[in-house]
Amino acid sequence: MRFSLKIEWTDNDVDIEKLAGPPTLFKCPGPEQTDYFLKSAWDHQNQGIAVTYVLLLKRDLIGYVTVTMDEIPLAKLERPEGIPFSRLPAMKIAQLGVHSDLNGNGFGQYLVTYAMSVALELKQKVGCRYVTLDAKADLVEWYEEQGFVRNEKDQEERVAAIENTPGLKPAKREARLAELPISMRFDLHCFGN
């Protein structure tokens, strides 16, 4: 059983900064998020692949969000009115993690909100219509509460890619489909131009 420490905090208690060096000593509930942060975040930032922002509570590291550029395919019925393109620009929340002891305190939502603010800046400078992410099945509802919706077209393409992989044995195919994250998006246009 996991125990989470419930704490009182305000915006004045937290800071967000760009990752400034290789991170150490951090543990999320999900081992993938922990491994990414400790083993890949700094390298990806130095390689220009993604940028990681760390959330500090009274100068202690408590969470992170990694963002990168993306594009999403949209079926004709999913496209906003008047947009003829089948693929639209996006910023992706590639990773998000909150320290294991502090889940349930609103820090994840704070990090999503921060990522949205980065995307809104991009929208004004280079064009960025959506924020995208890949959610594990158990987090889909949480992201829907943040305003995200499923990317039906993108999910269909991902499923088709697995189903059409030559030489993939049925058991392996089923395992990959079961582990496939759910593609989701948030339309930045709802914030206006």
DAWOJO-V119008 format. One record per backbone hydrogen bond with DSSP energy under -1.0 kcal/mol. CO is the residue of the C=O (numbers start at 0). NH is the residue of the N-H. E is the energy in kcal/mol with one decimal. If there is no record, write none. Layout:
<<CO;NH;E> <CO;NH;E>>
//
This chain:
<<9;12;-1.8> <12;57;-2.5> <14;55;-3.1> <16;53;-3.3> <26;99;-3.3> <29;33;-1.8> <30;34;-3.0> <31;35;-2.6> <32;36;-2.2> <33;37;-2.6> <34;38;-2.8> <35;39;-2.6> <35;40;-2.2> <39;43;-3.0> <40;44;-2.1> <41;45;-2.3> <42;46;-1.9> <43;48;-2.6> <43;49;-1.1> <44;47;-1.2> <50;66;-2.8> <51;18;-3.2> <52;64;-2.3> <53;16;-2.0> <54;61;-3.0> <54;62;-1.3> <55;14;-2.1> <56;59;-2.0> <59;56;-3.0> <61;98;-3.4> <62;54;-3.1> <63;96;-2.3> <64;52;-3.0> <65;93;-2.0> <65;94;-1.4> <66;50;-2.5> <67;91;-3.5> <69;89;-2.3> <71;87;-2.3> <74;77;-1.4> <74;78;-1.4> <79;82;-1.8> <85;73;-3.0> <87;71;-2.2> <88;128;-1.5> <88;129;-1.5> <89;69;-2.6> <90;131;-2.3> <91;67;-1.8> <91;93;-1.2> <94;65;-2.8> <96;63;-2.6> <98;101;-2.3> <100;4;-3.6> <105;109;-1.8> <106;110;-2.3> <107;111;-2.2> <108;112;-2.5> <109;113;-2.1> <110;114;-2.4> <111;115;-2.2> <112;116;-1.7> <113;117;-1.8> <114;118;-2.3> <115;119;-2.4> <116;120;-1.6> <117;121;-2.0> <118;122;-2.5> <119;123;-1.2> <120;124;-1.3> <121;125;-3.3> <121;126;-1.7> <128;187;-2.6> <129;90;-2.2> <130;185;-2.1> <131;92;-3.1> <132;183;-2.7> <134;181;-3.6> <135;138;-2.4> <138;142;-2.4> <139;143;-2.5> <140;144;-2.0> <142;147;-2.2> <143;146;-1.5> <148;184;-2.9> <149;151;-1.1> <150;154;-2.4> <151;155;-2.5> <152;156;-2.3> <153;157;-2.1> <154;158;-2.6> <155;159;-2.6> <156;160;-2.1> <157;161;-1.7> <158;162;-2.9> <159;163;-2.2> <161;164;-1.5> <164;167;-1.5> <168;172;-2.7> <169;173;-2.6> <170;174;-2.0> <171;175;-2.5> <172;176;-2.4> <173;177;-2.3> <174;178;-1.6> <181;134;-3.0> <182;150;-3.1> <183;132;-1.7> <184;148;-2.7> <185;130;-2.0> <186;189;-1.3> <187;190;-2.2> <188;191;-2.0>>
//
